[in-house]
Amino acid sequence: MVGIISRAGRYGAGTFAHVEIALSFAYWLEPEFQVYFLKEFNRLKKEEATLIENGRKWAFEKLLRGAEEFTAVAKFGLEEVLRKDEEE
């Protein structure tokens, strides 16, 4: 059968299935598990989306801080260049 592997022996023995096949089997065995699993999966996806959104905000704020620092350094450099021009 595709997606299921059985191994005999002392070490590494057992029956292994692709995660989707294993979940389908678990859903069949215990329908309450399916409800629990889907609720938990949805909760985790929402949490992941929140973390991603917060990460985007953080990255944008970091980019703005970097631009502000660059502007301050550029301004200081420009003032330095203008001062040297005046000295010459």
Buried (B, 14 or more C-beta within 10 A) or exposed (E): EEEEEEEEEEEEEEEEBEEEBBBEEEBEEEEEEBEEBEEEEEEEEEEEEEEEEEEEEEEEEEEEEEEEEEEEEEEEEEEEEEEEEEEE
